[in-house]
Amino acid sequence: MIERFRLFLRGVSTNWTGTLGVALTTSAFLMFVFMELLRIAGVVTNSYVGLITYMALPALFLLGLILIPLGWLRFRRAVGKTTDELLADRFPEEMRRSRGLGSNLLGIVALLTVVNILFIGVGGARMLHFMDEPEFCGTACHEVMNPEWTTYQDSPHAHVRCVDCHVGEGAGALLDAKLNGLWQVVSSTFDLYERPIPTPVHNLRPARETCETCHWPEKFYGDRIKTIESFALDEASTPSYTTLALKVGSGTGEARGTIHWHIASENEVRYQATDETRLEMSWVEVRRGEDYHRYTNRRATGIHEEPPETRAMDCVDCHNRATHIYQDPEDALDAALAAGRIDRGLPFAKKAALGALLARYPDGDAAHEGIADAVRGHYRREAPDAAISQPDAVDGMIATLREIHARNVHPGMNIHWNSYPSHLGHEGRTGCARCHNPDLVDEAGRAIPHDCTLCHSILAYDSETPFRFLEPPVETDPDRKMHTYLRDEFVGGASPR
């Protein structure tokens, strides 16, 4: 058998097809074993090495297996003889009988088949495991996925694997994900993808299969206090506070006016958007008992002849940036000022920082230099004493602004400030205001409730302190509604809702 195998190798080595196949198969196998030993020893951890180990090497191994028999066929055609005829030329019949050389290749083929199956099986399993790791998702297509990878690492779900939300369970979902991944590789290779990547993602797993594996209704908050700290653009960057008692609710549908009432199993909210961005609704329906009550947008624009399919509201309709969170520039600055990462002792700290952040830079390197130039230039012109007396504070502001910009702005993917707005809250016409607005009305002309206090009580509003019950309104106040509510709710003795 050994002699027959030697003859086989000698035959395939007579042409480039067989020689290349043997070289690829042998080297791929040895390199795979070597790289796995380095990984086990902790020497190699880079995800790009994983791409070579678990994807390139098995592919080369398979290519070699295909080339080897093709090389043998080319050799037999070249000499015009069968395998048995070649053996007869090289070995006498008595020798072949005594050594078993006349037997077929079943034994050696079986041995090689077992080795190949083991290698491909181990390599395939390791490849699938590697492809399920966040490092692969975030770094394999660096230019495309770098923005998502950057925000993912600084998110509440930084220890949750990408596939836990983006890939369904079962063999069918796995196959769909890998086929989609192949198309993504093609799109990245030939520059076929959109910039920025459009959202929302329409093929996400249902939220009840993902979000509720950790956040089931019985774990929801009853109420939650949230304080929003913001800073003015004045010289002192004066802080102010808005404190809200959010009526989060349990999600069990026991009370309307709680936020998680929307996704309680006893209730259903469904809608049809004017387009696939889901930023404007054509209509919204709310199930009350067995019947649905419809609210139609009387001012909807851009309604398609074939609008998107009807969608039942779930977690991601509000928590659309639960992981890949891109900050608003002012919100990011307010958080940095509140944490002391930017020194409020610098005059007009927020104003200077905001100006540097909002400038349009063509790439990351330009932003790195441009932010420093903008901040230092501002203080040289507007506050030269501060530039001289507080150089460390100026340098600290520059470093913080560079981090904020690098996290949220990615010019290569056409991602700039607020390219991906969050739907938590109701600034402008995003978030809650997509449905809770005066334009969505029923047949009687009644709008979906959109009062400020429907889902939260207001404990302080642009106040000097986080908790402050405002006094009764004065005549000069143009906005009496908010103050009247606060007066009646707290000053008048009523308990918070």
Helices and strands as residue ranges (DSSP letters): H 2-12, H 16-40, H 47-51, I 52-56, H 57-79, H 83-90, H 93-99, H 106-131, H 134-139, H 142-152, H 163-166, H 171-189, H 207-210, G 211-213, G 217-219, E 224-231, E 239-246, G 259-263, E 269-273, E 281-288, E 291-297, E 311-312, G 315-317, H 329-338, H 349-358, H 364-382, H 384-389, H 391-408, G 411-413, G 431-434, E 440-441, E 456-463, H 480-486, I 487-491
